[in-house]
Amino acid sequence: MTHWIILTGGIGSGKSTVAELFFERHHILTIDSDMIARELTVSNGKAIPLLQNEFGNEIIDISGSLNRSYMRDLITHNPTAKLRLERILHPLIHNEIMQQKQNAHSIYAFIAIPLLVEQPQFRTLGERVLLVDCPEDMQIARICSRNQFTLEQAQAALRLQATREQRQAIADDIILNSGSLNDLILQVDKLHQHYVDIFQAA
C-alpha cells in the first residue's frame, strides 16, 4: 500500500526541485495538480466544453485552449468567477488524482497541491503535509528570475496566496529551501528515511 503525502509551498519556494530530487534519488512519484489542471484546459481537454458553457466563447483562445489572460482578468473584476471556475475544475482534478494514484507502487508518494491553505478540500487526499518553505525575499527573487516578473508583479503574486505563517501552520514536515543544492539534498534524504521508518511501522 502506498501512503500519500501532500506537497505544498508558495510560488517560487522550490516545490518542483524538491519533487525532482525525491524522484531522482529515491524513485518517489509526485502527482502534480497544476499539470492536471493544464491538461484539462488545453484544446480538447475535458474541462473545455464545461468552461465554454459556463463562461461563453470568450473563455477559449484561437487554439481551443483556455484563454488564461482573459480568465485572470475576469477573476480580478468578478469575485464569483473564481468560484465558478473552481466548481468546474476541482472535481475533475480530484478524479484525475484518484486515477493516477493507482500508478504508485512505492511505500509513499506525493500529491503536489501548491495552494493547500486556499483549497483545504484537497487535504483529505494525503496523510501528511510536506511544506517547501523559504523566506519571502527569496521567493520574490526566484519569481522575478524565472517568470521575468517585475518586483511589483512578484509582490502582487505573493499577496494572492496564503502567508508563509499560514502554510507553516498546516505542515507536518518542512523542508527549508534557502541554502545550497547540497543542503536541499541532505534534507530530502533525511526526510525520505523518516518517511520510510514511520510508514513501515504503520
ABEGO torsion letter per residue (X at the ends): XBBBBBBBEBBGAGAAAAAAAAAAAAGBBBBBAAAAAAAAABBGBAAAAAAAAAAEAAABBAAGBBBAAAAAAAAAABAAAAAAAAAAAAAAAAAAAAAAAAABABABBBBBBABAAABAAAAAABABBBBBBBBAAAAAAAAAAAAGBBAAAAAAAAAABBBAAAAAAABABBBBBABBAAAAAAAAAAAAAAAAAAAAAX
